[in-house]
Amino acid sequence: MNAPVTPVDVSAPPTGRRAAVGFIFFAALLDVMSLGMVIPVLPNLVKEFSGGDTAQASHWLGLFGTSWALMQLIFSPVLGMVSDRFGRRPVLLVSIFGLGLDYVLMALAPGLSWLWAGRIISGITAASFSTAGAYLADITPPEKRAQSFGILGAAFGAGFVLGPALGGALGEVSPRLPFWCAAAFALANGIYGLFVLPESLPPERRAPFRWAKANPLGSLKLLSRTPGLRTLGAVMFLCQLSHNVLPSLFVLYTSYRYHWSPRDVGVMLGAVGVSNIVVQAALVGPVVRRLGERRTLRLGILAGIAGFGIYAMAPTAHTYWLGVPVFALTGFIQPGIQGIMTRQVGGAEQGQLQGANSSMLGVTGLLGPGLYTSVFAWSVAGASEGRPPGAAVLVASGLMALAFLATLRLREPSRATETATA
């Protein structure tokens, strides 16, 4: 039995809106937890299906990562347009139930082809995160939207801390148990949403679906408009491409080099998540006020160069851990870039700017997995010849270094520019 599909009245404070915000929070928390739970075990399951061949498993994981990113790139704008046409509620619920059934598919997977199909479906259903953001914008007054999006960000951070830690512990029992647990979380969340989630977009505010607007790359033209935006776009591209080495290789790399178990991986990812939350919540604001956005951005990139360097060269697991607090300071990068970018476009173009940034992240998600898994496979195949096992991570550090050089071209915006774009 479904809850009545009535739009949320944002003008009145109320219980319905609180319940809806609470659902979005828990939906994001459980979605990110479920995604994080499979991180410690999926690479090992792929390796098992590959006959224990680490190089072959690396190639398959590259294909999985590229497929997932491609689905995100294609379906994020499509689902956004569908939600504009038919409402947010059906898109959110169908995506949540689809994600739950997808985890059941992966839990039962007898081979690599089933797992690949599962990752493709996961990429499609996870594209609903943009719809969750649109739902919050619908039900929240403009002056309170920053607070609501902060709640959504907190859910993402907490889910990333809890998910890998729980997945690592469950993976010690069985490599398929995290998939079953993730499925239970997602399906329970969907059933809960059937009863508490009202529609947020009234029929009179809905727009027709237009394929021309469901285009993930069209907004990238904005980033080529001025030299400053081109430079910032290049910096964002290089930084995000370098970050892709972690989801692409972290589990395989640490398992191969340090013989980490799923529990070890979960503990490490939990520590990384906590470190990131500390940096985002406690350090970004004071550092930006003291150093300014450009210097904060450069500090974050330098931390990335050093952190990746430690990860690549660490001879032992204990040494690898030293890179965690250093690399956590890369949390300065995104606020620095966004702060400078938003002052270089007008108020009516802020949405287009965020769309361009999302498209940029999607493109790097397509390129990164194949790049890093190929380099890692090359390292493993030539281990007897002295090829460094951390070569792929050194590539990421080099990309960060290129990003730092690009930031040297940035200049403080003139007062006239800030006035024109206010």
C-alpha positions in Angstrom: 0.0 0.0 0.0 1.5 3.3 -1.1 1.4 6.6 0.8 -0.8 9.3 -0.8 1.1 11.0 -3.6 0.6 14.6 -2.5 3.2 17.3 -2.9 5.0 18.5 0.2 3.9 22.0 1.3 7.2 23.9 1.8 5.4 26.9 3.2 4.3 25.1 6.3 6.7 23.6 8.8 5.8 20.4 9.5 5.9 16.9 10.2 5.5 15.7 6.6 8.5 17.7 5.5 10.6 16.4 8.5 9.7 12.8 7.6 10.7 13.4 4.0 14.0 15.0 4.9 14.6 12.1 7.3 13.9 9.6 4.6 16.3 11.3 2.2 19.0 11.3 4.9 18.5 7.6 5.6 18.2 6.8 1.9 21.5 8.4 1.2 23.1 6.8 4.3 21.9 3.3 3.5 22.7 3.7 -0.2 26.3 4.8 0.5 26.6 2.1 3.2 25.5 -0.6 0.8 27.9 0.7 -1.9 30.7 0.8 0.6 29.9 -2.7 2.0 30.9 -4.4 -1.2 34.1 -2.5 -1.7 36.2 -4.8 0.5 34.9 -8.0 -1.0 34.1 -7.3 -4.7 37.8 -7.4 -5.9 38.5 -10.6 -4.1 35.3 -12.2 -5.5 36.5 -11.1 -9.0 39.9 -12.5 -8.3 38.3 -15.8 -7.2 36.3 -16.0 -10.5 39.5 -15.2 -12.4 41.2 -18.3 -11.1 43.4 -16.3 -8.6 45.0 -14.4 -11.4 45.6 -10.8 -10.0 46.4 -9.3 -13.4 43.3 -10.7 -15.0 41.2 -9.6 -12.0 42.7 -6.1 -12.4 41.5 -5.9 -16.0 38.0 -7.1 -15.1 37.8 -4.5 -12.3 38.8 -1.8 -14.8 35.9 -2.9 -17.0 33.5 -2.9 -14.0 34.6 0.6 -12.9 34.4 2.0 -16.5 30.9 0.5 -17.0 29.6 1.8 -13.7 30.9 5.3 -14.5 29.4 5.2 -18.0 26.0 4.4 -16.6 26.3 7.2 -14.1 27.3 9.6 -16.8 24.4 8.6 -19.1 21.6 8.1 -16.6 22.2 10.9 -14.1 20.8 13.6 -16.4 18.2 11.1 -17.8 16.8 10.3 -14.4 16.8 14.0 -13.5 14.7 14.8 -16.5 12.4 11.8 -15.8 11.9 13.2 -12.2 11.1 16.6 -13.7 8.4 15.0 -15.8 6.9 12.4 -13.5 7.9 13.5 -10.0 10.8 12.6 -7.6 9.0 9.9 -5.6 8.6 7.2 -8.3 12.2 7.7 -9.5 13.6 7.5 -6.0 11.6 4.4 -5.0 12.2 2.5 -8.3 15.9 3.2 -8.0 16.1 2.1 -4.4 14.2 -1.2 -5.1 16.3 -1.7 -8.2 19.5 -1.3 -6.2 18.3 -3.9 -3.6 17.4 -6.4 -6.3 20.8 -5.8 -8.0 22.6 -6.8 -4.8 20.6 -10.0 -4.7 21.8 -10.6 -8.3 25.4 -10.1 -7.3 25.1 -12.2 -4.2 23.9 -15.1 -6.4 26.3 -14.4 -9.2 28.0 -17.7 -10.5 30.6 -15.9 -12.6 32.1 -12.6 -13.9 29.3 -11.9 -16.5 26.7 -11.8 -13.8 28.8 -9.5 -11.6 29.4 -7.3 -14.6 25.6 -7.0 -15.2 25.2 -6.2 -11.6 27.7 -3.3 -11.7 25.9 -1.9 -14.8 22.6 -2.0 -13.0 24.2 -0.5 -9.9 25.5 2.4 -12.0 22.0 3.1 -13.3 20.3 2.9 -9.9 23.0 4.9 -8.1 22.4 7.8 -10.5 19.3 8.6 -8.4 21.5 10.6 -6.0 20.9 13.7 -8.2 17.2 13.1 -7.8 17.6 13.0 -4.0 19.3 16.4 -4.3 16.4 17.7 -6.4 13.9 16.4 -3.8 15.6 18.4 -1.1 15.6 21.5 -3.2 11.8 21.1 -3.8 10.9 20.8 -0.1 13.4 23.2 1.5 13.1 27.0 1.5 16.0 28.7 -0.3 17.5 30.1 2.9 17.7 26.6 4.4 18.9 24.6 1.4 22.6 24.8 2.4 21.7 23.3 5.7 19.7 20.5 4.0 22.5 19.7 1.6 24.9 19.6 4.5 22.7 16.9 6.0 22.9 15.0 2.8 26.7 15.4 2.8 26.9 14.1 6.4 24.9 11.0 5.3 27.4 10.4 2.5 30.3 10.7 4.9 28.8 8.5 7.6 27.8 5.9 5.0 31.3 5.7 3.7 32.7 5.2 7.2 30.2 2.6 8.3 29.8 0.7 5.0 33.4 -0.5 4.3 34.0 -1.3 8.0 30.8 -3.5 8.1 31.5 -5.0 4.7 35.0 -5.9 5.8 33.8 -7.7 8.9 31.0 -9.5 7.1 33.5 -10.5 4.3 35.5 -12.4 6.9 32.5 -14.7 7.3 31.6 -15.0 3.6 32.5 -12.9 0.5 28.8 -12.9 -0.5 27.4 -11.9 2.9 27.9 -8.1 2.4 25.9 -8.3 -0.8 23.0 -9.9 1.1 23.2 -7.4 3.8 23.4 -4.5 1.3 20.3 -5.9 -0.4 18.4 -6.1 2.9 19.3 -2.4 3.7 18.2 -1.2 0.3 14.9 -3.1 0.2 14.0 -2.2 3.8 14.7 1.5 2.9 12.4 1.2 -0.2 9.5 -0.3 1.8 9.9 2.4 4.4 9.7 5.0 1.6 6.5 3.6 0.3 4.8 4.7 3.5 6.5 8.0 4.5 7.7 9.6 1.3 5.3 12.0 -0.3 5.8 13.6 -3.7 7.7 16.9 -3.7 7.0 18.2 -7.2 3.5 19.4 -7.9 2.0 18.6 -11.3 1.9 22.2 -12.3 5.7 22.6 -11.8 6.6 19.6 -13.9 8.4 19.9 -17.3 8.2 17.8 -20.4 11.0 15.3 -21.0 13.4 16.6 -23.7 16.3 14.4 -24.8 18.2 17.5 -25.9 18.5 18.5 -22.2 19.3 15.0 -21.0 22.9 15.6 -22.3 25.7 14.9 -19.8 28.4 16.7 -21.9 26.7 19.8 -23.2 27.3 21.9 -20.1 31.0 21.4 -20.4 31.0 24.3 -23.0 30.7 26.7 -20.0 34.2 25.7 -18.8 35.8 26.8 -22.0 34.4 30.3 -21.9 37.2 32.1 -20.0 40.9 31.4 -19.4 40.2 31.1 -15.6 37.5 28.6 -16.1 39.6 26.6 -18.5 42.4 26.4 -16.0 40.1 25.4 -13.2 38.4 22.8 -15.4 41.9 21.3 -16.1 42.8 21.3 -12.4 39.5 19.6 -11.5 40.0 17.0 -14.3 43.5 16.1 -13.3 42.7 16.0 -9.5 39.6 13.8 -10.0 41.4 11.5 -12.5 44.2 11.0 -9.9 41.6 10.2 -7.2 40.2 7.4 -9.4 43.2 5.2 -8.5 41.7 4.5 -5.1 38.4 3.0 -6.0 40.0 1.3 -9.0 42.9 -0.4 -7.2 42.9 0.1 -3.5 41.7 -3.4 -2.5 43.7 -5.3 -5.1 46.9 -3.2 -4.4 46.8 -3.6 -0.6 45.9 -7.3 -0.9 48.7 -7.9 -3.3 51.4 -5.9 -1.6 50.5 -6.1 2.1 48.3 -9.2 2.1 45.4 -7.3 3.7 42.1 -9.2 4.5 38.6 -7.7 3.9 38.6 -6.7 7.6 41.9 -4.8 7.2 40.5 -3.0 4.1 37.3 -2.1 6.0 39.2 -0.7 8.9 41.4 1.4 6.6 38.5 2.8 4.6 36.7 3.6 7.9 39.8 5.5 9.1 39.9 7.4 5.7 36.3 8.3 6.1 36.7 9.6 9.6 39.7 11.6 8.6 37.8 13.2 5.7 34.9 14.1 7.9 37.3 15.8 10.3 38.9 17.8 7.5 35.6 18.8 5.9 33.8 19.7 9.2 36.6 21.3 11.3 39.4 22.5 9.0 38.1 23.7 5.7 36.4 26.8 6.9 39.3 28.2 9.1 41.9 27.3 6.5 40.0 29.1 3.7 39.5 32.2 5.9 43.2 32.3 6.7 44.8 31.3 3.4 42.2 32.1 0.8 40.8 29.8 -1.8 43.8 29.6 -4.1 46.3 28.7 -1.4 43.9 26.3 0.2 43.5 24.6 -3.2 47.3 24.4 -3.7 47.7 23.0 -0.1 45.2 20.3 -0.9 47.0 19.3 -4.1 50.4 19.2 -2.4 48.9 16.9 0.2 47.6 14.7 -2.6 51.1 14.5 -4.2 52.7 13.6 -0.9 49.9 11.2 0.1 50.0 9.3 -3.1 53.7 9.2 -2.9 53.5 7.5 0.5 50.9 5.0 -0.7 53.0 4.1 -3.7 56.4 3.8 -1.9 55.4 2.4 1.5 57.3 -0.8 2.1 55.0 -2.0 4.9 51.4 -1.7 5.9 52.4 0.4 8.9 54.1 2.9 6.6 51.1 2.9 4.4 49.0 4.1 7.3 51.2 7.2 7.6 49.7 8.4 4.3 46.1 8.6 5.7 46.3 11.9 7.7 48.4 13.5 4.9 46.0 12.4 2.1 43.0 13.5 4.1 44.0 17.1 3.5 43.0 16.7 -0.2 39.6 17.6 1.3 40.8 21.2 0.7 40.8 20.7 -3.1 37.0 20.7 -3.9 36.0 23.7 -1.7 38.9 25.7 -3.2 38.0 24.9 -6.8 34.2 25.5 -6.2 34.8 28.7 -4.3 36.8 30.2 -7.2 34.6 28.8 -9.9 31.3 30.1 -8.5 32.7 33.7 -8.5 33.5 33.5 -12.2 30.0 32.9 -13.5 26.8 34.8 -13.0 24.0 33.8 -10.5 21.9 32.4 -13.3 24.7 30.1 -14.4 25.4 28.4 -11.1 23.3 25.4 -11.9 24.9 25.0 -15.3 28.3 25.2 -13.6 27.5 22.4 -11.3 26.2 20.3 -14.2 29.5 20.9 -16.0 31.4 19.8 -12.9 29.3 16.6 -12.7 30.0 15.9 -16.3 33.7 16.4 -15.7 33.6 13.9 -12.9 31.8 11.4 -15.1 34.4 11.6 -17.8 37.2 11.0 -15.4 35.3 8.0 -14.0 35.3 6.6 -17.5 39.0 7.1 -18.0 40.4 6.3 -14.6 39.6 2.6 -14.0 41.1 1.4 -17.4 44.2 3.6 -16.9 45.1 2.4 -13.4 44.2 -1.2 -13.7 46.2 -1.5 -16.9 49.3 0.0 -15.2 48.8 -2.2 -12.2 48.4 -5.3 -14.4 51.7 -4.3 -16.1 53.4 -4.0 -12.7 52.2 -7.4 -11.5 53.0 -9.1 -14.7 56.6 -7.8 -14.6 57.2 -8.2 -10.8 60.0 -10.6 -11.4 61.7 -7.9 -13.6 61.6 -5.3 -10.8 58.6 -3.3 -11.9 57.3 -1.3 -8.9 54.0 -2.5 -7.5 53.0 1.1 -6.8 53.5 2.4 -10.3 49.8 3.1 -10.8 49.7 5.2 -7.6 52.8 7.1 -8.8 50.9 7.9 -12.0 48.2 9.4 -9.8 50.8 11.5 -7.9 52.2 12.7 -11.2 48.7 13.9 -12.3 48.4 15.8 -9.0 51.7 17.5 -9.7 50.4 18.6 -13.1 47.3 20.0 -11.4 49.5 22.0 -9.0 51.5 23.5 -11.9 48.2 24.5 -13.5 47.1 26.3 -10.4 50.2 28.6 -10.7 48.3 30.3 -13.6 45.4 31.3 -11.4 45.0 34.9 -10.5 42.8 36.6 -7.9 39.6 37.8 -9.7 39.4 41.5 -10.2 36.7 43.5 -8.3 35.0 44.2 -11.6 34.7 40.5 -12.3 33.3 39.8 -8.9 30.7 42.6 -9.3 29.7 41.4 -12.8 29.2 37.8 -11.6 27.5 38.5 -8.3 
